[in-house]
Amino acid sequence: MVDKDKGSKKVSRRKFLVRGGLGTIGIVAIGAYIFRNPIRRQILGMVNSIEAPYTDNTDKPMVWFEVTTDNDIILYSPKMEMGQGTFTGIAQMAADELSVSVSQIKVVHAASSTGNVDSFATGGSTSISGLWNPLRELAAMLRVMLLKEAAVKMNVGVDELTVEDGVISGIKKTLTYAQAAEGVENWEVPYVPALKNKKDYKYIGQPIPRVDLDAKVYGDPIFGMDADMPDMLYGSVVRPSKIGSTFVSADITVAENMAGVVKIIVEDDFVGVVANSMIEAEHAKDAITVTWESHENLDTATITKMMTVGNGNSTTIQKNGGAFNEDDDFETLEFRSPIGAHAQIEPNGVVASVEGDSVTIKISTQVVGITRKEVAKRLDLNIEKVNIVPTYLGGGFGRRLHTPYAVQAAVMSKAVGKPVKYFFSRKEEFQHDMFRPPTHHIIKGKLNNDGYLNTLEHEFVSGDVATDSALLSNALTNFLGADVGAIRGGFIQYTAIPNFRAVYWHVILPFATSWWRSLGLLANTFAMESFIDEMAIKAMKNSVEFRLRQIGEEPIDIRLKNVIKAAAEKANYTEEIVDGRAMGFAASIDANTPCAQVAEVSIVDNEIKVHKVTVALDPGLAVNPDQIRAQCEGCVIMGMSAVLYEQMFVDDGELTPTIYGPYQMALMKNAPKEIDVLLLQGKDTPGAVGEPPLGPIGAAIANAVRRLTGERLTQLPLKLSARS
Amino acid sequence: MKISFTVNGESMTVDIADENTPLLWVIRDTLNLKGTKFGCGKAACGACTLHVDDEAVRSCSYAVKFAEGKNITTIEGLGERENPHPVQQAWIEEIVPQCGYCQPGFMMATAALLNKVPTPTDEDIDKNIINVCRCGTYYRMRKAIHKAAELHAHRVMNESKEL
């Protein structure tokens, strides 16, 4: 275990910046330099049991807050809002330390020009846990600074002042924060004051409505796709349909002369069209004949064969005891998961404007810092001249952890001297996704005479998840021996078993694979928790009791046991079939957050129907319990979509299907009518929420199916064998 | 060609080069109403759902020429912050949206359903609400749809009392 508090280094006074004015009286913007060790955290943040604090490595000031003349506080968020509710959580955290009403906090995405650029990413379920200390410290410092100025203006001592809802009250008069800030030129920067006690929280811990609720219910233009610029043209980029294609040449003679076409741009690595309208750009793109050099024609069977334990390089990621090489009487099961698409509804898109040596880019991205660097490098510009203006994301799920499309839009804009907007078609979005890699698992176990496991081994293989990406290079996998994303959930959590081992195999696929919400957790937990269930059946034990007995005694183990007990109790877990329905149980730990789930399932017309899912989650301190519930509900539904329906194929060298429907996903009719979420608090700081609840759902459903039909399903998506 | 229609109660005429342009792009780019979303362009996800003469239509696959003389409603015209449509009110009360991108399409589809079936059963909902939501908000959406039906019924009742 790594001591979490090491991540909460205090904000140094010397690293603190206050900007008064900005041309408007009554505004104070405060920023801070925070030094961290980014590489260390990039590694650790992805590993199973460790939470990543907020990461940055800038030596430039970062603007966090602005006090407006209306006495609102603008909070510049370096973390993107993609549905996970981060804006609401950080508004609550800031409101409590600033002693303002949460409605006075206006959270906006920090454009990179504010300096508040997260050099890593919005991902890994780290936004709230990572900002928990730094953001509250900064907010508390601002409160103290404003109180000090108010005291001077009122000619009283700071101790004589109280503050509520951003209004400072002395004995005789009151001042708003805006009034306190007005005209101040030399701010005194305090040491980090003591943070508030839990009993004094007004907003932290409350299920307040999302701060972006209205904007999202009334259709406000908040997404990347909604961003326009004056005199904007439309771009389109030609993409190959076959895996592994490299560009050879392009015939643009027809397209060049088509209506509305402004320019065709042929670069070394892409061909782009700029036209007056999106439709004209698309038509012209279709008229370009590109010659590609591509791989031999791949198919799903070839990929599946590649993705088999024993191929590639292996690393033992966890080991206890011995006795792994006996080849006698092991129970063995093999599991497989398919290629998965992100399928977020807002396609990747960007609008870029290059003017002289400055670039402005509006984009839905999870990686502001990386996108900025890529654009600066391609256009050979000073990075300070590239302003990335992030928007709300119409779904992230890891799909936007690399957004090189900003580079293409910037190149096109530079070529035509006007802003250019471009976005993916749905077909491109499916074909050029950076997929969840397929996996294969071989799990072996041996029961002792008491009917508990004496030996348990998980060998699994995956394509790249975290590494070989824009975020982390493949050198890191070579260095660590394992892809830190692929191994999430791959560890054995039943550490009371005398002999256990987890072995990761790394295979490089011929197409891009990457981060898909929860990374390896979905497939790894499906495999392991299905196997555990099968062993419990073999041992003729209740599977909940079977689990509890084989979990260790570390703090995280105790928390895991608590969520298991809570879920079983809340769901009235039984292994009997009642009214044609069976329950399935599964549990996992991801990023230090344990989760247990019970799925209640029946078979309707030979299809698996999920009626109810009970979730017990221990996220630590729940900053916003309602949004944590929403994440649990969303994970259950996205997870069941993935484990029951979703699958990409490779056919004649092309990734397919390329449209919703054929790429089957959960719809309203498939979603459980009941999702019962129980939140436990096993530690007093906030932990990961956005991904951990994706772990148990696959095995929970499969285990219920096993009780109902006797059939052990070992492949995702789960399909019942045909029955008469 | 010139095409005349009503959008959110306002009569207008637009000049569109290609009459087969999907209505979605006229709404989004010509009229700058960005609440109606592009998701797939093939009427497969429903993010672009709006109303044409009170019917839910997937506007990415509906040529603008067919909108001549029609009455179009988008999410911007469904209700307003001071006077939300029952569907929007229910969405707020149930705190439905996560990323929010698909939500206007779902709300428009729900409003169209309630016009025809004021108190839909779960089966009605399953059969008619067939848009795609990646965040998995279906569970709250179902609750919100039932709540919207209640709010809608109250409103109709109150209106008839006033008459």
Interface residues (C-beta under 8 A of the other chain):
Chain A: M82 G83 Q84 G85 P209 R210 D212 L213 D214 A215 K216 V217 Y218 G219 D220 P221 I222 F223 M225 D226 D228 S277 M278 I279 H342 A343 Q344 I345 E346 P347 Y392 L393 G394 G395 G396 F397 F423 S425 R426 D626 A630 E633 G634 C635 V636 I637 M638 S641 I659 Y660 G661 M665 A666 L667 M668 K669 N670 A671 P672 K673 I675
Chain B: A17 D18 T21 W25 D29 N32 K34 G35 T36 K37 F38 G39 C40 G41 K42 A44 C45 A47 T74 I75 E76 G79 E80 R81 P84 Q88 W91 I92 I95 V96 P97 Q98 C99 G100 Y101 C102 Q103 P104 M107 D122 I125 D126 K127 I129 I130 N131 V132 C133 R134 C135 G136 T137 Y138 Y139 R140 M141 R142
